[in-house]
Amino acid sequence: MVKKTKPAIDSKADNQLAAAVKDSAQQIWLAGLGAFAKAQEEGNKVFEALVKEGKDIQKRTRATAEEKLGAVTGRVGSVAGNLGTVAGSLSKQATDSWDRLETVFEERVARALNRLGVPTNSDVQALIARVDALNAAVQSLGGKPARAPRAAAARKAPAKAGKAPRAASKAAVKAPAKAAKAPRAPRKAAKKAAVASAS
């Protein structure tokens, strides 16, 4: 008999447990339905609140991005300005260097041409002025006016720019050479006579 009493107690406990589980499940179901109803009611409010918060975040992010972009643009502008200044300075230095190189080259060419006896432009102009003066003197003495060598030289100069200085330079080189040779002959004769009388 004792055994019979145990199952009766067990069945009561089982019934109570089943009732507690049933009540608990009922409460969970009702809580779920209440949450669903509340979510439906306040869903629009929550959604609108989230949209509003998203807009605020977007505005702040955009303002920060524009501020950073402005700062970077300012830095890039100052760097570009500095690069422009440096480029201008380098360009000026390069131009100055080329100018100096050109001047040195022109001076060296002028010295080389001078050593070779090639007359300069100023020498040719001086000769033209002397020819004009001599021509005027001949005319004043009653001679025939000479042709205009200046006009002929001016016409020929562009066509034969390379030949005219050479011819003038040969004449300029030969004239001093002949003049230098003439005085040597009397000197040599004088030396021979001095040596002969000394012996």
Backbone hydrogen bonds, N-H to C=O, Kabsch-Sander energy under -0.5 kcal/mol:
donor,donor_aa,acceptor,acceptor_aa,energy
4,K,1,M,-0.6
5,T,1,M,-1.7
6,K,2,V,-1.4
8,A,4,K,-1.3
9,I,5,T,-1.9
10,D,6,K,-2.6
11,S,7,P,-2.5
12,K,8,A,-1.6
13,A,9,I,-2.1
14,D,10,D,-2.5
15,N,11,S,-2.2
16,Q,12,K,-2.4
17,L,13,A,-2.5
18,A,14,D,-2.6
19,A,15,N,-2.4
20,A,16,Q,-2.3
21,V,17,L,-2.4
22,K,18,A,-2.4
23,D,19,A,-2.5
24,S,20,A,-2.4
25,A,21,V,-2.6
26,Q,22,K,-2.2
27,Q,23,D,-2.5
28,I,24,S,-2.4
29,W,25,A,-2.5
30,L,26,Q,-2.6
31,A,27,Q,-2.5
32,G,28,I,-2.3
33,L,29,W,-2.4
34,G,30,L,-2.4
35,A,31,A,-2.5
36,F,32,G,-2.4
37,A,33,L,-2.4
38,K,34,G,-2.7
39,A,35,A,-2.6
40,Q,36,F,-2.2
41,E,37,A,-2.2
42,E,38,K,-3.2
43,G,39,A,-1.4
44,N,40,Q,-0.6
46,V,42,E,-3.0
47,F,43,G,-2.8
48,E,44,N,-2.7
49,A,45,K,-2.3
50,L,46,V,-2.5
51,V,47,F,-2.4
52,K,48,E,-2.4
53,E,49,A,-2.3
54,G,50,L,-2.3
55,K,51,V,-2.3
56,D,52,K,-2.1
57,I,53,E,-2.2
58,Q,54,G,-2.5
59,K,55,K,-2.5
60,R,56,D,-2.3
61,T,57,I,-2.6
62,R,58,Q,-2.6
63,A,59,K,-2.6
64,T,60,R,-2.3
65,A,61,T,-2.6
66,E,62,R,-2.7
67,E,63,A,-2.2
68,K,64,T,-2.6
69,L,65,A,-2.7
70,G,66,E,-2.5
71,A,67,E,-2.1
72,V,68,K,-2.6
73,T,69,L,-2.9
74,G,70,G,-2.4
75,R,71,A,-2.2
76,V,72,V,-2.9
77,G,73,T,-2.7
78,S,74,G,-2.3
79,V,75,R,-2.6
80,A,76,V,-2.9
81,G,77,G,-2.5
82,N,78,S,-2.5
83,L,79,V,-2.8
84,G,80,A,-2.5
85,T,81,G,-2.3
86,V,82,N,-2.7
87,A,83,L,-3.0
88,G,84,G,-2.5
89,S,85,T,-2.4
90,L,86,V,-2.8
91,S,87,A,-2.7
92,K,88,G,-2.4
93,Q,89,S,-2.5
94,A,90,L,-2.6
95,T,91,S,-2.5
96,D,92,K,-2.8
97,S,93,Q,-2.6
98,W,94,A,-2.6
99,D,95,T,-2.6
100,R,96,D,-2.6
101,L,97,S,-2.7
102,E,98,W,-2.8
103,T,99,D,-2.4
104,V,100,R,-2.7
105,F,101,L,-2.6
106,E,102,E,-2.7
107,E,103,T,-2.5
108,R,104,V,-2.4
109,V,105,F,-2.6
110,A,106,E,-2.5
111,R,107,E,-2.5
112,A,108,R,-2.5
113,L,109,V,-2.7
114,N,110,A,-2.3
115,R,111,R,-2.5
116,L,112,A,-1.7
117,G,114,N,-1.0
118,V,113,L,-2.8
124,V,120,T,-2.2
125,Q,121,N,-2.5
126,A,122,S,-2.2
127,L,123,D,-2.3
128,I,124,V,-2.4
129,A,125,Q,-2.2
130,R,126,A,-2.3
131,V,127,L,-2.8
132,D,128,I,-2.5
133,A,129,A,-2.3
134,L,130,R,-2.8
135,N,131,V,-2.7
136,A,132,D,-2.2
137,A,133,A,-2.1
138,V,134,L,-2.6
139,Q,135,N,-2.2
140,S,136,A,-2.1
141,L,137,A,-1.3
142,G,139,Q,-1.1
143,G,138,V,-2.4
152,A,148,A,-1.9
153,A,149,P,-2.9
154,A,150,R,-2.3
155,R,151,A,-2.1
156,K,152,A,-2.4
157,A,153,A,-2.2
159,A,155,R,-0.6
160,K,156,K,-3.2
161,A,158,P,-0.6
164,A,160,K,-1.9
166,R,162,G,-0.7
167,A,163,K,-2.3
168,A,164,A,-2.3
169,S,165,P,-2.6
170,K,166,R,-2.7
171,A,167,A,-2.1
172,A,168,A,-2.5
173,V,169,S,-2.3
174,K,170,K,-2.7
175,A,171,A,-2.2
177,A,173,V,-1.5
178,K,174,K,-2.7
179,A,175,A,-2.2
180,A,176,P,-2.4
181,K,177,A,-1.8
182,A,178,K,-1.8
184,R,180,A,-0.6
184,R,181,K,-0.6
185,A,181,K,-1.1
185,A,182,A,-0.5
187,R,183,P,-1.4
188,K,184,R,-2.8
189,A,185,A,-2.3
190,A,186,P,-2.4
191,K,187,R,-2.6
192,K,188,K,-2.6
193,A,189,A,-2.4
194,A,190,A,-2.2
195,V,191,K,-2.5
196,A,192,K,-2.7
197,S,193,A,-2.2
198,A,194,A,-1.6
199,S,195,V,-1.3
